Amino acid sequence: MFNSIFPKIHKEGYKFLAISILITFVVLLFSKFMGFVFIAISIWVYYFFRDPDRFSIEDDTYLVSPADGLITDISERSGPEELRLENTTYTKVSIFMNVFNCHVNRVPTSGKIEEIYYKPGKFLNASLDKASEENERNFFKIISNKNKEEIIIVQIAGLIARRIVCEVEQGQELRQGDRVGMIRFGSRVDIYFKNKKVLAKKGQNVVAGESLIASE
């Protein structure tokens, strides 16, 4: 119960929370009303950076969601040209994270990170399709332990987001549901895969590391 009400927070959140609390104390000296407004903001900052434990199915027959949020698109697309995969067709699932979602991202299957590529860009609304091509983003190519297929995760910065945080390295082995990083303040994650049946639906809310996206 305690962990549900007061979840641990991501290390990226400590400085933002400290700044918010400090400003709140200063504002309270001058205005109780505005002080209560900043108390609410501090509470939001705390919950934005929450980093709860998640419990994956631990079965690589399935892909679990890499992010919390709303599925906004499921379609057949060419792979990211940044990873030289533009001539290969994948199923792409896009998950939009609003400012109230947990923003810690997770790996959908056990495997090895074969490549990481960061690309600077714009900060368009992450729910727009062209955000996949123009926004700041970070690419992960993961080789699944089960069938050696490529699974691609793309972290996409959003309208408010100003930093993509990557917490893993090329060549690192990960288990299904392990953390790969986070995006600060509203963003999107795309996942590309082949030869799997999609289990999720457009408009569905999903939970990182737990909700099932696809299966063999």
SULFENNOR-V522898 format. One record per residue. PSI is psi in radians with two decimals (* if undefined). D_FIRST is the distance of its C-alpha to the first C-alpha in Angstrom with 2 decimals. Layout:
BEGIN
psi=PSI d_first=D_FIRST
psi=PSI d_first=D_FIRST
END
This chain:
BEGIN
psi=-0.80 d_first=0.00
psi=-0.77 d_first=3.81
psi=-0.46 d_first=5.49
psi=-0.68 d_first=5.11
psi=-0.65 d_first=6.42
psi=1.27 d_first=8.52
psi=2.70 d_first=9.69
psi=2.73 d_first=12.80
psi=2.74 d_first=16.00
psi=2.57 d_first=19.29
psi=-0.45 d_first=22.10
psi=-0.35 d_first=24.15
psi=-0.29 d_first=21.93
psi=-0.80 d_first=22.44
psi=-0.64 d_first=25.94
psi=-0.70 d_first=25.24
psi=-0.72 d_first=22.40
psi=-0.75 d_first=24.73
psi=-0.76 d_first=27.58
psi=-0.75 d_first=25.66
psi=-0.73 d_first=24.51
psi=-0.80 d_first=28.10
psi=-0.68 d_first=29.65
psi=-0.79 d_first=27.39
psi=-0.70 d_first=28.63
psi=-0.79 d_first=32.19
psi=-0.65 d_first=32.04
psi=-0.45 d_first=30.64
psi=-0.42 d_first=33.88
psi=-0.50 d_first=35.92
psi=2.08 d_first=33.96
psi=-0.70 d_first=30.97
psi=-0.91 d_first=30.74
psi=-0.51 d_first=30.78
psi=-0.73 d_first=28.44
psi=-0.58 d_first=25.77
psi=-0.77 d_first=26.59
psi=-0.44 d_first=25.96
psi=-0.76 d_first=22.68
psi=-0.70 d_first=21.61
psi=-0.72 d_first=23.14
psi=-0.70 d_first=21.29
psi=-0.73 d_first=17.90
psi=-0.75 d_first=19.24
psi=-0.76 d_first=20.49
psi=-0.85 d_first=17.16
psi=-0.47 d_first=15.53
psi=-0.70 d_first=18.80
psi=0.28 d_first=18.66
psi=2.55 d_first=15.11
psi=1.22 d_first=15.45
psi=2.73 d_first=12.55
psi=2.50 d_first=13.41
psi=2.70 d_first=15.18
psi=1.77 d_first=16.70
psi=2.86 d_first=20.32
psi=-0.35 d_first=22.58
psi=0.79 d_first=24.70
psi=1.89 d_first=27.84
psi=0.11 d_first=30.33
psi=-0.40 d_first=32.05
psi=2.71 d_first=29.53
psi=2.25 d_first=28.77
psi=2.82 d_first=25.19
psi=2.39 d_first=24.64
psi=-0.14 d_first=25.19
psi=2.70 d_first=23.35
psi=2.53 d_first=20.93
psi=-2.81 d_first=23.10
psi=2.25 d_first=25.91
psi=2.04 d_first=28.75
psi=-0.25 d_first=31.87
psi=2.41 d_first=34.56
psi=2.03 d_first=35.52
psi=2.90 d_first=39.10
psi=2.14 d_first=41.68
psi=2.79 d_first=42.55
psi=2.65 d_first=44.45
psi=2.90 d_first=42.51
psi=2.25 d_first=42.11
psi=-0.41 d_first=45.51
psi=-0.43 d_first=43.93
psi=0.24 d_first=43.29
psi=0.65 d_first=46.73
psi=0.32 d_first=45.30
psi=-0.27 d_first=46.94
psi=0.14 d_first=49.22
psi=2.38 d_first=46.45
psi=2.30 d_first=44.70
psi=2.82 d_first=40.95
psi=2.22 d_first=38.38
psi=2.28 d_first=36.36
psi=2.19 d_first=32.94
psi=2.32 d_first=31.87
psi=2.04 d_first=28.29
psi=2.24 d_first=28.05
psi=2.06 d_first=25.10
psi=-3.13 d_first=24.98
psi=-0.05 d_first=23.70
psi=-0.14 d_first=20.26
psi=2.70 d_first=19.65
psi=2.32 d_first=18.17
psi=0.23 d_first=21.50
psi=2.24 d_first=21.05
psi=2.62 d_first=23.57
psi=2.77 d_first=23.74
psi=2.34 d_first=26.63
psi=-0.27 d_first=27.23
psi=2.73 d_first=29.01
psi=2.46 d_first=29.85
psi=-3.03 d_first=32.99
psi=2.37 d_first=34.97
psi=1.88 d_first=35.19
psi=-0.56 d_first=38.91
psi=2.50 d_first=39.19
psi=2.30 d_first=37.43
psi=2.15 d_first=39.29
psi=2.38 d_first=38.44
psi=2.08 d_first=40.48
psi=2.80 d_first=40.64
psi=-2.79 d_first=41.07
psi=-3.09 d_first=40.48
psi=1.06 d_first=37.37
psi=2.90 d_first=37.94
psi=2.14 d_first=35.33
psi=-0.28 d_first=33.41
psi=-0.23 d_first=33.52
psi=2.48 d_first=37.31
psi=-0.62 d_first=38.91
psi=-0.17 d_first=41.20
psi=-0.49 d_first=38.26
psi=-0.40 d_first=38.43
psi=-0.44 d_first=41.91
psi=-0.40 d_first=41.95
psi=2.82 d_first=38.61
psi=2.37 d_first=37.49
psi=2.84 d_first=35.88
psi=2.25 d_first=35.02
psi=2.40 d_first=36.00
psi=2.23 d_first=34.79
psi=2.06 d_first=36.95
psi=2.30 d_first=35.18
psi=1.99 d_first=37.19
psi=2.40 d_first=35.25
psi=-0.50 d_first=35.47
psi=-0.88 d_first=36.00
psi=0.12 d_first=39.02
psi=0.35 d_first=39.83
psi=2.75 d_first=39.50
psi=2.28 d_first=38.66
psi=2.19 d_first=35.33
psi=2.27 d_first=35.41
psi=2.35 d_first=32.52
psi=2.05 d_first=33.48
psi=2.22 d_first=31.33
psi=2.11 d_first=32.96
psi=2.67 d_first=32.63
psi=-2.84 d_first=32.56
psi=-0.67 d_first=34.05
psi=-0.48 d_first=31.74
psi=2.45 d_first=30.72
psi=0.12 d_first=32.85
psi=2.26 d_first=31.68
psi=2.22 d_first=30.83
psi=2.10 d_first=29.11
psi=2.24 d_first=30.11
psi=0.18 d_first=28.45
psi=2.98 d_first=30.53
psi=2.73 d_first=34.22
psi=2.36 d_first=37.05
psi=-0.12 d_first=37.50
psi=2.43 d_first=33.91
psi=2.30 d_first=32.51
psi=2.63 d_first=29.06
psi=2.69 d_first=26.88
psi=2.22 d_first=25.58
psi=-0.11 d_first=22.49
psi=2.63 d_first=23.28
psi=2.46 d_first=23.10
psi=-0.25 d_first=26.51
psi=-2.84 d_first=25.88
psi=2.93 d_first=24.95
psi=2.32 d_first=26.92
psi=2.13 d_first=26.52
psi=1.21 d_first=26.39
psi=2.06 d_first=27.16
psi=-2.89 d_first=28.93
psi=2.65 d_first=29.58
psi=2.27 d_first=29.57
psi=2.49 d_first=32.33
psi=2.31 d_first=32.48
psi=2.38 d_first=35.92
psi=2.90 d_first=36.69
psi=2.82 d_first=39.54
psi=0.64 d_first=40.27
psi=2.66 d_first=36.98
psi=2.21 d_first=36.09
psi=2.23 d_first=33.79
psi=-0.46 d_first=30.86
psi=2.93 d_first=29.24
psi=2.64 d_first=30.89
psi=2.37 d_first=31.81
psi=-0.06 d_first=29.53
psi=2.45 d_first=26.48
psi=2.31 d_first=23.15
psi=2.81 d_first=21.99
psi=2.23 d_first=19.17
psi=2.31 d_first=20.40
psi=-0.15 d_first=20.60
psi=-0.82 d_first=19.63
psi=2.43 d_first=21.87
psi=2.22 d_first=25.34
psi=-0.73 d_first=28.23
psi=2.89 d_first=31.22
psi=2.86 d_first=32.58
psi=* d_first=35.92
END
